[in-house]
Amino acid sequence: MRVFRGLSQSSPSATVLTIGNFDGVHLGHRALLARLCAVAGETGLPPAVLTFEPHPREFFAPESAPTRLSNLREKLELIAADGVELAFVARFNKAFASLTADQFIEDVLVKTLRVRHLIIGDDFRFGARRAGDFALLQQAGESFGFRVEAMSTVASAEVRVSSSAVRDALWAGDLERAAELLGRPYVIDGRVVHGDKVGRQLGYATANIRMKHDRPPLLGVFAVEVTGLGDRPLPGVANLGYRPTANAVVRPILEVHLFDFAADIYGAHLTVRFLHKIRNEMKFSGFDELKAQIARDVETARQYFKL
């Protein structure tokens, strides 16, 4: 997938396009992307996505914006995996937010992205003060020569699939429900960096993974799988949180202990799949109590994997 950062460069060809934040790339997003790719196949045009950085709610109200399910790299990787060929990342700033609905259509959709067929969610609004809607797009399509269609809501167990529903499931520790809404396990990507080696002192060496999530949507101890170290996922147990017992931190960190694994993996870029929550993070009286609990966590995770 080709990624264009900013909208200064026009699309290399006419496009079949969809637009959205795509946070988490859940089943609703994936249905939209599947339809996008189907229409692209019918028309012979590349499937393209327009998304935003930062999330518009982070621009308008950063203090109350929801935690992200995926950073930009994770989101683009997931979009690419669903068959999209072109991704345009618009910088959501004051100038972009000030575009009228008509300016957005003519300058962004028509002139820059060269849209020929536009697919949007049924609740899509755009332009300054969210003045643009489906009806306006249909009128513009007749004038500028592009077709517009809306995708209806996708439901799971009679609940609308949304990024908010995924966040709620993750925060509640219901990773299985989150996976149902996403169509896959929830993942966090990051590069392995040097830590303070506390895990090694406790007898459980960990890979310290640098995240771009300042406010991850889940905290605690989990059974996980890790990809990026060979041709198959590796099972393990992960702690995501503030380490209240051992060298407490102000920014959450992700530490993963891989079972029966001892290679030097500093610098590797890994993907951690969160499969099952074992417990919440806790503060212990000391290292002995912490070490005993880690042993129980490892055994619980091994039982989960039937190892």
Order of alpha helices (4+ residues) and beta strands (2+ residues): beta-beta-alpha-beta-alpha-alpha-beta-alpha-beta-alpha-beta-beta-beta-alpha-alpha-beta-alpha-beta-beta-beta-beta-beta-alpha
